[in-house]
Amino acid sequence: MYQAIEVHYLNLIIAGRTGIKKRKKMKIVAITKKNQTLVNKAVKWLLAYNELNDLRNLADDADDVREFKKLDRKCAATFDRYEDVCFQLPKREINQIEKILL
C-alpha cells in the first residue's frame, strides 16, 4: 500500500498537478560581476538537476522502471547543460556555486 501511494505521488509531481514543482529562486552573487549571468544560469540548471535527481531516487525506490528511465534521461540532459555553462566560468565561480548548493 505504501509503495502504491508513493508511485501515485510521484506521478502527480511529474505530471505537474501539485505546487511542489516550483523551484525556489536562489541568488548567488558572482565573485566577478561580468560572470553574474553565467552564475545565474549554472544555479538554475544545478537546482533543476537536484530536483530531478530526487524524483529519480523516488522512482528507483518505488521500482518504477519506466519513470526511472525517463527521469534518468532528463537528469543527464540537465546536468549536461549545467556543465556547458560551467565550462564558460572560472574555477573559483564553480567552486562557490558547488560549495553553496551541494
C-alpha positions in Angstrom: 0.0 0.0 0.0 2.8 2.4 0.9 4.5 1.8 -2.4 1.4 2.4 -4.4 0.8 5.7 -2.7 4.4 6.7 -3.3 4.2 5.9 -7.0 0.9 7.8 -7.3 2.5 10.8 -5.5 5.5 10.6 -7.9 3.2 10.6 -10.9 1.4 13.7 -9.6 4.7 15.5 -9.2 5.9 14.6 -12.6 2.6 15.5 -14.2 2.8 18.9 -12.6 -0.5 18.6 -10.8 0.9 19.8 -7.5 2.6 23.0 -6.4 5.7 21.2 -5.4 7.3 21.5 -8.8 8.0 25.2 -8.4 11.7 25.9 -7.6 12.9 28.4 -5.2 14.7 31.3 -6.7 18.3 31.4 -5.4 20.6 34.3 -6.0 24.3 33.7 -5.7 26.5 36.8 -6.2 29.3 36.2 -8.6 32.9 37.0 -7.5 33.4 38.8 -10.8 30.5 40.9 -11.8 30.8 40.1 -15.5 30.1 36.4 -14.7 26.8 37.0 -13.0 24.6 35.9 -15.8 26.5 32.7 -16.2 26.4 32.0 -12.5 22.6 32.5 -12.6 22.3 30.0 -15.4 24.5 27.5 -13.6 22.5 27.8 -10.4 19.2 27.3 -12.4 20.5 24.1 -14.0 22.0 22.7 -10.9 18.8 23.3 -8.9 16.8 21.6 -11.7 19.2 18.7 -11.7 18.9 18.3 -7.9 15.1 18.3 -8.1 15.1 15.7 -10.9 17.6 13.6 -9.1 15.3 13.5 -6.0 12.4 12.4 -8.2 14.6 9.8 -9.9 15.5 8.4 -6.5 11.9 8.2 -5.6 11.1 6.3 -8.8 14.0 3.9 -8.1 12.8 3.2 -4.6 9.3 2.6 -5.9 10.7 0.1 -8.6 9.1 2.1 -11.4 11.4 1.3 -14.2 9.6 3.4 -16.8 9.6 6.6 -14.8 13.2 5.9 -13.7 14.5 5.8 -17.3 12.5 8.9 -18.2 13.9 10.8 -15.2 17.4 9.5 -15.8 17.4 10.9 -19.4 16.2 14.3 -18.0 18.8 14.2 -15.3 21.6 13.6 -17.9 20.4 16.4 -20.2 20.0 18.8 -17.3 23.5 18.0 -15.9 25.0 18.4 -19.4 23.5 21.9 -19.6 25.0 22.7 -16.2 28.4 21.5 -17.4 28.1 23.6 -20.6 27.6 26.7 -18.5 30.3 25.8 -16.1 32.8 25.3 -19.0 32.5 29.1 -19.6 33.0 30.0 -15.9 36.3 30.4 -14.0 37.0 27.6 -11.5 36.5 29.9 -8.4 33.0 30.7 -9.5 32.2 27.0 -10.0 33.7 26.2 -6.5 31.5 28.9 -5.0 28.3 27.6 -6.6 29.0 24.0 -5.6 30.0 25.0 -2.1 26.7 26.7 -1.5 24.4 24.3 -3.4 25.9 20.9 -2.7 
